[in-house]
Each structure stands twice: as structure tokens, then as C-alpha cells.
Amino acid sequence: MSVELLDGAIILGFIEDDEAFNGSVQDRFAYLDTNHDGQLSYSEMLKELQSLRMIETHFGIDVKPDPEELSHVYDSLFLQFDRDSNGAVDLEEFKAETKRMMLAMANDLGLLPVQMILDEDSFLKKAVDREVMKLKSNVSA
């Protein structure tokens, strides 16, 4: 984990960089697809959904959520990814929903930078790393 400064423009830049965004999404999808069938089952996606820890913290403090409520949240999130409702998420569904979620984050952040604690392999961290590399190459040029 690291503390990073980011804003909506950094996230948008990452999403608009097809090579960076698509490569990151494909890598994450391949990592989650443990049986290598080109589809993410609910159990394969659950690991990713749990890593989001959306309702397990309150202002950074761990709280014990109701297991039934947590299960309902994970079920609902899986359904958002599974756009054709076939019980599995393919790469295109995964990419489309990841993009939609990141666009919503970018929109919510706007242009005001915020400090966030990011997991090293998160999409947001990859967006920040891309921006840092871009700035370094501009300085070198």
C-alpha cells in the first residue's frame, strides 16, 4: 500500500490510454480466471469483490459487517459485471464494468486532488504510476 495523490484527470487519462487500461484489465482478468476458461465465475470474482472492502471499513477503521448484508452486496456487484446474466463474466463484461466504475470515480473526484491509500496492484495505483511515468518522461525530454 502507498499514499498517493490523484484526481479525476489522472483516472481519465488512464482509461483513455487503451494500451495501459486494456493491458491492466486483461492482466487482472487473467489473474482472477484461476481455471483459465476465459470466464469469471462468482467464486473467482468474489476474491476481487472482497478486496474492494466497501462496507468493511468506516473512515479507515475495520467494522464487522452483517454476513448476510455483505453477501447481498457481493451478489449485486457480480450482477453488475455479468451484463448478459449467464452466471459468468467474460473479459468484455469485466472491462466494460471496470471502465464504468472508474469513470464514476473520476467524475466524483473531479479536478480536486485527494490523497488516497492505494493497494499496489489496484487500477487506481496503476493510473497514478502511469501519470508519474508520463511526467518523468516530459521532464527528461
C-alpha positions as CSV (number, residue, x, y, z in Angstrom):
1,M,0.0,0.0,0.0
2,S,1.1,3.5,-0.6
3,V,-0.3,7.0,-0.1
4,E,-0.9,8.7,-3.5
5,L,-2.3,12.0,-4.8
6,L,-4.8,11.7,-7.6
7,D,-7.7,13.4,-9.2
8,G,-10.3,12.6,-11.9
9,A,-8.0,13.7,-14.7
10,I,-5.4,11.0,-13.8
11,I,-8.1,8.3,-13.8
12,L,-9.5,9.6,-17.2
13,G,-6.0,9.7,-18.7
14,F,-5.5,6.0,-17.6
15,I,-8.9,4.9,-19.1
16,E,-8.2,6.8,-22.3
17,D,-4.8,5.2,-22.7
18,D,-6.0,2.0,-24.4
19,E,-2.7,0.2,-24.1
20,A,-2.4,0.9,-20.3
21,F,-6.0,0.4,-19.4
22,N,-6.7,-2.7,-21.6
23,G,-3.4,-4.3,-20.6
24,S,-4.2,-3.8,-16.9
25,V,-7.7,-5.1,-17.2
26,Q,-6.5,-8.2,-19.2
27,D,-3.8,-8.9,-16.6
28,R,-6.3,-8.6,-13.7
29,F,-8.8,-10.8,-15.6
30,A,-6.2,-13.5,-16.3
31,Y,-5.1,-13.4,-12.6
32,L,-8.7,-13.9,-11.4
33,D,-9.5,-16.6,-14.0
34,T,-7.9,-19.4,-12.0
35,N,-9.3,-22.2,-14.1
36,H,-8.3,-20.4,-17.4
37,D,-11.7,-20.9,-19.1
38,G,-12.0,-17.2,-20.2
39,Q,-14.9,-16.6,-17.8
40,L,-15.0,-15.4,-14.3
41,S,-17.4,-17.4,-12.1
42,Y,-18.9,-15.9,-8.9
43,S,-16.3,-17.7,-6.8
44,E,-13.4,-16.3,-8.9
45,M,-14.9,-12.8,-8.8
46,L,-15.5,-13.0,-5.1
47,K,-11.8,-12.5,-4.3
48,E,-11.8,-9.3,-6.3
49,L,-15.0,-8.0,-4.8
50,Q,-13.8,-8.7,-1.3
51,S,-10.6,-6.8,-2.0
52,L,-12.8,-3.6,-2.5
53,R,-13.7,-3.8,1.2
54,M,-16.5,-1.3,0.5
55,I,-18.5,-1.8,3.7
56,E,-15.9,-3.4,5.9
57,T,-14.3,-0.1,6.9
58,H,-15.7,3.1,8.3
59,F,-13.4,6.0,7.9
60,G,-10.5,3.5,7.7
61,I,-11.5,1.5,10.8
62,D,-12.4,-2.1,10.3
63,V,-16.0,-2.9,11.3
64,K,-17.7,-6.3,11.4
65,P,-20.4,-6.3,8.7
66,D,-23.5,-8.4,8.8
67,P,-22.5,-11.5,6.7
68,E,-25.9,-11.6,5.0
69,E,-25.7,-7.9,4.1
70,L,-22.2,-8.5,2.8
71,S,-23.3,-11.5,0.7
72,H,-26.1,-9.4,-0.8
73,V,-23.6,-6.6,-1.8
74,Y,-21.3,-9.1,-3.4
75,D,-24.2,-10.7,-5.3
76,S,-25.4,-7.3,-6.5
77,L,-21.9,-6.3,-7.7
78,F,-21.4,-9.6,-9.5
79,L,-24.7,-9.0,-11.3
80,Q,-23.4,-5.6,-12.4
81,F,-20.4,-7.2,-14.1
82,D,-22.5,-10.1,-15.5
83,R,-24.3,-8.0,-18.1
84,D,-25.8,-10.9,-20.0
85,S,-26.9,-12.7,-16.8
86,N,-25.3,-16.0,-17.9
87,G,-23.7,-16.6,-14.5
88,A,-20.2,-15.7,-15.6
89,V,-18.2,-12.6,-16.5
90,D,-16.2,-12.6,-19.7
91,L,-13.4,-10.2,-20.5
92,E,-15.5,-7.7,-22.3
93,E,-18.0,-7.5,-19.5
94,F,-15.2,-7.2,-16.9
95,K,-13.6,-4.4,-19.0
96,A,-16.9,-2.5,-19.5
97,E,-17.9,-2.6,-15.9
98,T,-14.4,-1.7,-14.6
99,K,-14.4,1.3,-17.0
100,R,-17.8,2.4,-15.9
101,M,-16.8,2.2,-12.2
102,M,-13.5,4.1,-12.9
103,L,-15.4,6.8,-14.9
104,A,-17.8,7.2,-12.0
105,M,-14.8,7.6,-9.6
106,A,-13.2,10.2,-11.9
107,N,-16.4,12.1,-12.2
108,D,-16.8,12.1,-8.4
109,L,-13.3,13.2,-7.7
110,G,-13.3,16.0,-10.3
111,L,-10.2,18.1,-10.6
112,L,-9.5,18.5,-6.9
113,P,-6.6,16.2,-5.9
114,V,-7.1,13.9,-3.0
115,Q,-4.7,11.7,-1.1
116,M,-5.7,8.0,-1.0
117,I,-4.2,4.9,0.3
118,L,-3.9,2.5,-2.6
119,D,-3.1,-1.2,-3.0
120,E,0.0,-1.7,-5.2
121,D,-1.9,-3.7,-7.7
122,S,-5.1,-1.6,-7.9
123,F,-6.3,0.1,-11.0
124,L,-6.0,3.5,-9.3
125,K,-2.4,2.8,-8.4
126,K,-1.7,1.9,-12.0
127,A,-3.3,5.2,-13.1
128,V,-1.1,7.1,-10.7
129,D,2.0,5.2,-11.8
130,R,1.2,5.9,-15.5
131,E,0.9,9.6,-14.7
132,V,4.2,9.7,-12.8
133,M,5.9,8.0,-15.7
134,K,4.4,10.5,-18.1
135,L,5.6,13.4,-16.0
136,K,9.1,11.9,-15.7
137,S,9.3,11.5,-19.5
138,N,8.1,15.1,-20.0
139,V,10.8,16.4,-17.7
140,S,13.5,14.2,-19.4
141,A,12.5,15.5,-22.8
